[in-house]
Amino acid sequence: MNEETCAPGGVALGDTAFGYTLSLIGGKYKMLILYALAENKVLRHNELKRHLGGIAFKTLSVVLKELETDALIVRKEYPQVPPKVEYSLSSKGDSLIPVLHTLCEWGERHQPV
């Protein structure tokens, strides 16, 4: 097998570049959140919730925290009452958008009609 492959045989998926990328964008909502932030630049929690539709408040909070921990989004909190928090893509998150576009284009070409 080619040593340059992203998912070499005999190596745990989590130890590969492919596995790392999947860990960042895997799950039901991560790619949708990244896309929403790419399109809107800055969104608040409730704006993201409306944008995503049926996501639960707690689920969105957990996914946003994961994306922030992975340095894909930036959380900016304003010291005011009531609290105001905004989310935007980090440069690392922004660099993933072309990858997501490629996945979307593949789906458009191969999705059953």
DSSP file (Angstrom, degrees, kcal/mol; ACC not computed):
  #  RESIDUE AA STRUCTURE BP1 BP2  ACC     N-H-->O    O-->H-N    N-H-->O    O-->H-N    TCO  KAPPA ALPHA  PHI   PSI    X-CA   Y-CA   Z-CA
    1    1 A M              0   0    0      0, 0.0     2,-0.2     0, 0.0     0, 0.0   0.000 360.0 360.0 360.0 147.0    0.0    0.0    0.0
    2    2 A N    >   -     0   0    0      1,-0.2     3,-1.4     2,-0.1     0, 0.0  -0.411 360.0-145.4 -63.1 127.7    1.2    3.6   -0.7
    3    3 A E  T 3  S+     0   0    0      1,-0.3    -1,-0.2    -2,-0.2     0, 0.0   0.686  96.3  64.0 -68.7 -17.4    2.9    5.1    2.3
    4    4 A E  T 3  S+     0   0    0      3,-0.1    -1,-0.3     2,-0.0    -2,-0.1   0.469  76.5 120.4 -85.8  -2.2    1.4    8.5    1.4
    5    5 A T    <   -     0   0    0     -3,-1.4     0, 0.0     1,-0.1     0, 0.0  -0.235  66.4-133.8 -65.4 153.1   -2.2    7.4    1.9
    6    6 A C  S    S+     0   0    0      1,-0.3    12,-1.2    10,-0.1    13,-0.3   0.677 102.4  36.0 -80.3 -18.7   -4.3    9.2    4.4
    7    7 A A  S    S-     0   0    0     11,-0.1    -1,-0.3    10,-0.1     6,-0.1  -0.586  82.6-171.7-134.4  71.8   -5.6    5.9    5.9
    8    8 A P    >   -     0   0    0      0, 0.0     3,-1.1     0, 0.0    -5,-0.1  -0.289  29.3-103.9 -67.2 149.2   -2.8    3.4    5.8
    9    9 A G  T 3  S+     0   0    0      1,-0.2     3,-0.1     3,-0.0    -2,-0.0  -0.362 102.4  28.9 -67.5 150.5   -3.4   -0.3    6.6
   10   10 A G  T 3  S+     0   0    0      1,-0.2     2,-0.4    -2,-0.1    -1,-0.2   0.513  97.9 104.2  79.3   4.1   -2.3   -1.5   10.0
   11   11 A V  S <  S-     0   0    0     -3,-1.1    -1,-0.2    -4,-0.0     5,-0.1  -0.966  79.5-109.5-120.2 134.6   -2.7    1.9   11.7
   12   12 A A    >   -     0   0    0     -2,-0.4     3,-2.2     1,-0.1     4,-0.1  -0.375  27.4-125.6 -60.1 135.6   -5.6    2.8   13.9
   13   13 A L  G >  S+     0   0    0      1,-0.3     3,-1.9     2,-0.2     6,-0.6   0.857 109.4  59.8 -53.1 -39.4   -7.9    5.3   12.2
   14   14 A G  G 3  S+     0   0    0      1,-0.3    -1,-0.3     5,-0.2    -2,-0.1   0.695  99.9  57.6 -63.9 -18.2   -7.6    7.7   15.1
   15   15 A D  G <  S+     0   0    0     -3,-2.2    -1,-0.3     4,-0.1     2,-0.2   0.309  95.8  83.1 -94.2   8.4   -3.8    7.8   14.5
   16   16 A T  S <> S-     0   0    0     -3,-1.9     4,-2.2    -4,-0.1     5,-0.1  -0.702  86.0-117.6-110.5 162.6   -4.1    9.0   10.9
   17   17 A A  H  > S+     0   0    0     -2,-0.2     4,-2.4   -11,-0.2     5,-0.2   0.871 118.2  54.1 -61.9 -37.1   -4.6   12.4    9.4
   18   18 A F  H  > S+     0   0    0    -12,-1.2     4,-2.5     2,-0.2    -1,-0.2   0.934 108.4  47.8 -62.7 -46.8   -7.9   11.2    8.0
   19   19 A G  H  > S+     0   0    0     -6,-0.6     4,-2.1   -13,-0.3    -2,-0.2   0.880 110.5  52.4 -62.3 -39.1   -9.1   10.1   11.4
   20   20 A Y  H  X S+     0   0    0     -4,-2.2     4,-1.2    -7,-0.2    -1,-0.2   0.937 110.2  47.7 -62.4 -46.6   -8.0   13.5   12.9
   21   21 A T  H >X S+     0   0    0     -4,-2.4     4,-1.8     1,-0.2     3,-0.6   0.926 111.5  50.4 -61.2 -45.2  -10.0   15.3   10.2
   22   22 A L  H 3X S+     0   0    0     -4,-2.5     4,-2.4     1,-0.2    -1,-0.2   0.864 105.5  57.1 -61.4 -35.6  -13.1   13.1   10.8
   23   23 A S  H 3< S+     0   0    0     -4,-2.1    -1,-0.2     1,-0.2    -2,-0.2   0.809 108.9  47.3 -66.0 -27.5  -12.9   13.7   14.5
   24   24 A L  H << S+     0   0    0     -4,-1.2    -2,-0.2    -3,-0.6    -1,-0.2   0.859 126.4  24.0 -80.4 -36.6  -13.1   17.5   13.9
   25   25 A I  H  < S+     0   0    0     -4,-1.8     6,-0.6     5,-0.1    -2,-0.2   0.470  94.9 112.1-111.6  -3.6  -16.0   17.4   11.4
   26   26 A G     <  +     0   0    0     -4,-2.4     4,-0.2    -5,-0.2     3,-0.2  -0.266  48.5  62.0 -70.7 158.4  -17.8   14.2   12.3
   27   27 A G  S    S-     0   0    0      1,-0.1     4,-0.4     2,-0.1    -3,-0.0  -0.374  93.4 -73.4 110.1 169.0  -21.2   14.2   13.9
   28   28 A K  S    S+     0   0    0      1,-0.2     4,-0.2    -2,-0.1    -1,-0.1   0.794 120.7  21.6 -72.0 -30.4  -24.7   15.4   13.0
   29   29 A Y  S  > S+     0   0    0     -3,-0.2     4,-2.6     2,-0.1     5,-0.2   0.620  92.8  89.0-118.8 -15.3  -24.2   19.1   13.4
   30   30 A K  H  > S+     0   0    0      1,-0.2     4,-2.5    -4,-0.2     5,-0.2   0.914  94.6  43.7 -58.5 -47.9  -20.5   20.2   13.2
   31   31 A M  H  > S+     0   0    0     -6,-0.6     4,-2.5    -4,-0.4    -1,-0.2   0.879 113.7  52.4 -65.4 -36.2  -20.4   20.6    9.4
   32   32 A L  H  > S+     0   0    0      2,-0.2     4,-2.5     1,-0.2    -1,-0.2   0.896 110.2  47.9 -66.2 -39.6  -23.7   22.5    9.4
   33   33 A I  H  X S+     0   0    0     -4,-2.6     4,-2.5     2,-0.2     5,-0.2   0.929 111.5  50.1 -65.4 -45.0  -22.5   24.9   12.1
   34   34 A L  H  X S+     0   0    0     -4,-2.5     4,-2.1    -5,-0.2    -2,-0.2   0.919 112.4  47.6 -60.1 -43.5  -19.2   25.5   10.2
   35   35 A Y  H  X S+     0   0    0     -4,-2.5     4,-2.4     2,-0.2     5,-0.2   0.919 110.2  52.1 -62.5 -44.2  -21.2   26.2    7.0
   36   36 A A  H  X S+     0   0    0     -4,-2.5     4,-2.3     1,-0.2    -2,-0.2   0.907 112.2  45.7 -60.1 -42.0  -23.6   28.5    8.9
   37   37 A L  H  X S+     0   0    0     -4,-2.5     4,-2.0     2,-0.2    52,-0.3   0.848 110.4  53.9 -70.8 -33.1  -20.7   30.5   10.3
   38   38 A A  H  < S+     0   0    0     -4,-2.1    -2,-0.2    -5,-0.2    -1,-0.2   0.897 115.0  40.9 -65.0 -39.0  -19.0   30.6    6.9
   39   39 A E  H  < S+     0   0    0     -4,-2.4    -2,-0.2     1,-0.2    -1,-0.2   0.858 127.8  29.8 -76.8 -36.2  -22.1   32.1    5.3
   40   40 A N  H  < S-     0   0    0     -4,-2.3     2,-2.6    -5,-0.2    -2,-0.2   0.527  85.1-149.3-105.5  -8.0  -23.0   34.5    8.1
   41   41 A K  S  < S+     0   0    0     -4,-2.0    48,-0.5    -5,-0.2     2,-0.4  -0.287  78.7  30.4  69.3 -54.3  -19.6   35.3    9.6
   42   42 A V  E     +A   88   0A   0     -2,-2.6     2,-0.3    46,-0.1    46,-0.2  -0.998  68.4 169.8-137.9 131.1  -20.9   35.9   13.1
   43   43 A L  E     -A   87   0A   0     44,-2.3    44,-2.9    -2,-0.4     2,-0.2  -0.991  24.5-134.3-139.2 148.7  -23.9   34.2   14.8
   44   44 A R  E  >  -A   86   0A   0     -2,-0.3     4,-2.5    42,-0.2     5,-0.2  -0.531  38.8 -98.0 -92.2 167.2  -25.3   34.1   18.4
   45   45 A H  H  > S+     0   0    0     40,-0.6     4,-2.4     1,-0.2     5,-0.1   0.911 123.4  45.0 -53.7 -51.3  -26.4   30.8   20.0
   46   46 A N  H  > S+     0   0    0      1,-0.2     4,-2.4     2,-0.2    -1,-0.2   0.831 110.7  54.6 -66.8 -31.9  -30.1   31.4   19.3
   47   47 A E  H  > S+     0   0    0      2,-0.2     4,-2.3     1,-0.2    -1,-0.2   0.913 110.1  46.8 -65.6 -42.0  -29.4   32.4   15.7
   48   48 A L  H  X S+     0   0    0     -4,-2.5     4,-2.3     2,-0.2    -2,-0.2   0.913 110.3  53.4 -63.5 -42.2  -27.5   29.1   15.2
   49   49 A K  H  X S+     0   0    0     -4,-2.4     4,-1.1    -5,-0.2     6,-0.4   0.922 111.5  44.9 -59.8 -45.3  -30.3   27.2   16.8
   50   50 A R  H  < S+     0   0    0     -4,-2.4     3,-0.3     1,-0.2    -1,-0.2   0.897 112.1  53.0 -64.3 -40.3  -32.8   28.7   14.4
   51   51 A H  H  < S+     0   0    0     -4,-2.3    -2,-0.2     1,-0.2    -1,-0.2   0.867 112.8  43.7 -63.2 -37.2  -30.5   28.2   11.5
   52   52 A L  H  < S-     0   0    0     -4,-2.3     2,-0.8     1,-0.2    -1,-0.2   0.616  93.9-155.7 -87.9 -13.6  -30.1   24.4   12.3
   53   53 A G  S  < S+     0   0    0     -4,-1.1    -1,-0.2    -3,-0.3    -2,-0.1  -0.663  70.3  29.0  82.7-113.0  -33.8   23.8   13.1
   54   54 A G  S    S+     0   0    0     -2,-0.8     2,-0.2    -4,-0.0    -1,-0.2   0.200  81.9 127.6 -79.7  15.9  -34.4   20.8   15.4
   55   55 A I        -     0   0    0     -6,-0.4     2,-0.1     1,-0.1    -2,-0.1  -0.524  59.9-120.9 -75.2 137.6  -31.2   20.9   17.4
   56   56 A A     >  -     0   0    0     -2,-0.2     4,-2.6     1,-0.1     5,-0.2  -0.444  19.2-118.4 -74.2 150.7  -31.7   20.9   21.2
   57   57 A F  H  > S+     0   0    0      1,-0.2     4,-2.2     2,-0.2     5,-0.1   0.917 114.8  46.0 -54.3 -48.9  -30.2   23.8   23.2
   58   58 A K  H  > S+     0   0    0      2,-0.2     4,-2.4     1,-0.2    -1,-0.2   0.897 110.8  52.6 -65.5 -41.0  -27.9   21.6   25.2
   59   59 A T  H  > S+     0   0    0      1,-0.2     4,-2.6     2,-0.2     5,-0.2   0.930 109.9  48.7 -60.1 -45.6  -26.8   19.6   22.1
   60   60 A L  H  X S+     0   0    0     -4,-2.6     4,-2.7     1,-0.2     5,-0.2   0.914 110.4  51.5 -61.1 -42.3  -25.9   22.9   20.4
   61   61 A S  H  X S+     0   0    0     -4,-2.2     4,-2.1    -5,-0.2    -1,-0.2   0.908 111.2  47.4 -60.5 -42.7  -24.0   24.1   23.5
   62   62 A V  H  X S+     0   0    0     -4,-2.4     4,-2.1     2,-0.2    -2,-0.2   0.927 113.5  46.9 -65.3 -45.7  -22.0   20.8   23.6
   63   63 A V  H  X S+     0   0    0     -4,-2.6     4,-2.6     1,-0.2     5,-0.2   0.907 111.5  51.2 -65.9 -41.3  -21.1   20.9   19.9
   64   64 A L  H  X S+     0   0    0     -4,-2.7     4,-2.3    -5,-0.2    -1,-0.2   0.907 109.5  50.8 -61.4 -41.0  -20.1   24.6   20.0
   65   65 A K  H  X S+     0   0    0     -4,-2.1     4,-2.7    -5,-0.2    -1,-0.2   0.897 110.4  49.5 -63.4 -39.9  -17.8   23.8   23.0
   66   66 A E  H  X S+     0   0    0     -4,-2.1     4,-2.2     2,-0.2    -2,-0.2   0.926 111.6  48.4 -63.6 -44.7  -16.2   20.9   21.0
   67   67 A L  H  <>S+     0   0    0     -4,-2.6     5,-2.8     1,-0.2     6,-1.0   0.876 113.2  48.0 -64.5 -36.6  -15.7   23.1   18.0
   68   68 A E  H ><5S+     0   0    0     -4,-2.3     3,-1.6     3,-0.2    -2,-0.2   0.918 110.2  51.2 -68.4 -43.2  -14.1   25.8   20.2
   69   69 A T  H 3<5S+     0   0    0     -4,-2.7    -2,-0.2     1,-0.3    -1,-0.2   0.867 109.4  51.0 -60.5 -37.0  -11.9   23.2   22.0
   70   70 A D  T 3<5S-     0   0    0     -4,-2.2    -1,-0.3    -5,-0.2    -2,-0.2   0.389 115.4-120.7 -81.8   4.2  -10.7   22.1   18.5
   71   71 A A  T < 5S+     0   0    0     -3,-1.6    22,-0.4     2,-0.1    21,-0.4   0.770  80.3 120.4  63.1  29.5  -10.0   25.7   17.7
   72   72 A L  S   <S+     0   0    0     -5,-2.8    18,-2.1    20,-0.2     2,-0.3   0.711  74.4  30.7 -92.8 -23.6  -12.4   25.7   14.7
   73   73 A I  E    S-B   89   0A   0     -6,-1.0     2,-0.5    16,-0.3    16,-0.3  -0.905  72.5-133.9-130.4 161.8  -14.6   28.5   16.1
   74   74 A V  E     -B   88   0A   0     14,-3.3    14,-1.8    -2,-0.3     2,-0.6  -0.964  12.6-154.5-116.4 130.6  -14.0   31.5   18.2
   75   75 A R  E     -B   87   0A   0     -2,-0.5     2,-0.5    12,-0.2    12,-0.2  -0.921  10.6-169.4-105.3 122.1  -16.4   32.3   21.1
   76   76 A K  E     -B   86   0A   0     10,-3.1    10,-2.8    -2,-0.6     2,-0.5  -0.956   2.2-164.2-117.3 120.2  -16.5   36.0   22.0
   77   77 A E  E     -B   85   0A   0     -2,-0.5     8,-0.2     8,-0.2    -2,-0.0  -0.882   7.0-150.3-106.9 130.4  -18.3   37.0   25.2
   78   78 A Y  E     -B   84   0A   0      6,-3.3     2,-1.8    -2,-0.5     6,-1.1  -0.849  20.2-125.1-100.1 132.0  -19.3   40.6   25.8
   79   79 A P        +     0   0    0      0, 0.0     2,-0.3     0, 0.0    -2,-0.0  -0.541  68.8 108.3 -79.0  85.3  -19.5   41.7   29.5
   80   80 A Q  S    S-     0   0    0     -2,-1.8     4,-0.1     4,-0.1    -2,-0.1  -0.936  71.0 -78.3-148.9 169.6  -23.0   43.0   29.6
   81   81 A V  S    S+     0   0    0     -2,-0.3     3,-0.0     2,-0.1     0, 0.0  -0.986 119.1  30.5-120.1 123.5  -26.4   42.2   31.0
   82   82 A P  S    S-     0   0    0      0, 0.0    -1,-0.1     0, 0.0     0, 0.0   0.632 112.9-111.3 -70.6 158.9  -27.9   40.1   29.6
   83   83 A P        -     0   0    0      0, 0.0     2,-0.5     0, 0.0    -2,-0.1  -0.245  28.4-153.7 -60.1 143.5  -24.8   38.3   28.4
   84   84 A K  E     + B   0  78A   0     -6,-1.1    -6,-3.3    -4,-0.1     2,-0.4  -0.985  14.2 179.7-122.3 124.8  -24.0   38.4   24.7
   85   85 A V  E     - B   0  77A   0     -2,-0.5   -40,-0.6    -8,-0.2     2,-0.4  -0.990   4.5-169.7-127.7 132.1  -22.0   35.7   23.1
   86   86 A E  E     -AB  44  76A   0    -10,-2.8   -10,-3.1    -2,-0.4     2,-0.4  -0.923   6.8-153.0-121.6 147.8  -21.0   35.5   19.4
   87   87 A Y  E     +AB  43  75A   0    -44,-2.9   -44,-2.3    -2,-0.4     2,-0.3  -0.936  19.8 162.1-119.4 142.1  -19.5   32.7   17.5
   88   88 A S  E     -AB  42  74A   0    -14,-1.8   -14,-3.3    -2,-0.4     2,-0.2  -0.950  42.4 -86.4-147.7 166.2  -17.3   32.9   14.3
   89   89 A L  E     - B   0  73A   0    -48,-0.5   -16,-0.3    -2,-0.3     2,-0.1  -0.521  35.4-139.2 -74.2 141.5  -14.9   30.8   12.4
   90   90 A S     >  -     0   0    0    -18,-2.1     4,-2.8    -2,-0.2     5,-0.2  -0.398  34.9 -99.6 -82.5 174.2  -11.3   30.7   13.4
   91   91 A S  H  > S+     0   0    0      2,-0.2     4,-1.7     1,-0.2     5,-0.1   0.879 128.2  52.5 -64.5 -35.1   -8.7   30.7   10.6
   92   92 A K  H  4 S+     0   0    0    -21,-0.4     4,-0.5     2,-0.2    -1,-0.2   0.922 111.4  45.9 -64.6 -43.9   -8.3   27.0   11.2
   93   93 A G  H >> S+     0   0    0    -22,-0.4     3,-1.3     1,-0.2     4,-0.6   0.903 110.3  53.5 -64.2 -41.9  -12.1   26.5   10.8
   94   94 A D  H >< S+     0   0    0     -4,-2.8     3,-1.0     1,-0.3    -1,-0.2   0.845 101.2  60.2 -61.9 -33.7  -12.2   28.8    7.8
   95   95 A S  T 3< S+     0   0    0     -4,-1.7     4,-0.3     1,-0.2    -1,-0.3   0.678  99.3  58.7 -69.7 -15.5   -9.5   26.6    6.2
   96   96 A L  T <> S+     0   0    0     -3,-1.3     4,-2.1    -4,-0.5     3,-0.5   0.670  83.1  83.4 -83.2 -18.4  -11.9   23.6    6.4
   97   97 A I  H <X S+     0   0    0     -3,-1.0     4,-2.6    -4,-0.6     5,-0.2   0.886  87.0  52.2 -58.6 -43.7  -14.6   25.3    4.3
   98   98 A P  H  > S+     0   0    0      0, 0.0     4,-2.0     0, 0.0    -1,-0.3   0.874 109.1  52.1 -60.0 -33.8  -13.1   24.3    0.9
   99   99 A V  H  > S+     0   0    0     -3,-0.5     4,-2.1    -4,-0.3    -2,-0.2   0.919 110.1  47.9 -64.9 -43.9  -13.0   20.7    2.2
  100  100 A L  H  X S+     0   0    0     -4,-2.1     4,-2.4     1,-0.2    -1,-0.2   0.880 109.2  53.7 -65.4 -38.0  -16.7   20.9    3.1
  101  101 A H  H  X S+     0   0    0     -4,-2.6     4,-2.8     2,-0.2    -1,-0.2   0.909 107.5  51.3 -60.8 -41.2  -17.4   22.4   -0.3
  102  102 A T  H  X S+     0   0    0     -4,-2.0     4,-2.2     2,-0.2    -2,-0.2   0.911 110.0  48.7 -63.3 -42.5  -15.7   19.4   -1.9
  103  103 A L  H  X S+     0   0    0     -4,-2.1     4,-2.2     2,-0.2    -1,-0.2   0.906 112.0  49.7 -62.6 -41.3  -17.8   17.0    0.1
  104  104 A C  H  X S+     0   0    0     -4,-2.4     4,-2.4     2,-0.2    -2,-0.2   0.924 110.3  49.4 -63.5 -45.3  -20.9   18.8   -0.8
  105  105 A E  H  X S+     0   0    0     -4,-2.8     4,-2.0     2,-0.2    -1,-0.2   0.893 109.4  52.2 -62.2 -39.9  -20.0   18.8   -4.5
  106  106 A W  H  X S+     0   0    0     -4,-2.2     4,-2.0     1,-0.2    -1,-0.2   0.930 110.1  49.2 -60.4 -45.0  -19.3   15.0   -4.4
  107  107 A G  H  X S+     0   0    0     -4,-2.2     4,-2.1     1,-0.2    -2,-0.2   0.885 108.2  53.3 -62.5 -39.4  -22.8   14.5   -2.8
  108  108 A E  H  < S+     0   0    0     -4,-2.4    -1,-0.2     1,-0.2    -2,-0.2   0.890 112.4  45.1 -62.5 -38.3  -24.4   16.6   -5.5
  109  109 A R  H  < S+     0   0    0     -4,-2.0    -2,-0.2     1,-0.2    -1,-0.2   0.829 125.1  30.5 -73.1 -32.5  -22.8   14.5   -8.2
  110  110 A H  H  < S+     0   0    0     -4,-2.0    -2,-0.2    -5,-0.2    -3,-0.2   0.492  83.7 118.2-111.3  -4.7  -23.6   11.1   -6.6
  111  111 A Q  S  < S-     0   0    0     -4,-2.1     2,-0.0    -5,-0.2    -4,-0.0  -0.443  72.2-110.6 -65.5 130.9  -26.8   11.6   -4.6
  112  112 A P              0   0    0      0, 0.0    -1,-0.1     0, 0.0    -2,-0.1  -0.356 360.0 360.0 -61.5 141.6  -29.6    9.3   -6.0
  113  113 A V              0   0    0     -3,-0.1    -2,-0.1    -2,-0.0    -3,-0.0   0.447 360.0 360.0 -89.3 360.0  -32.2   11.3   -7.7
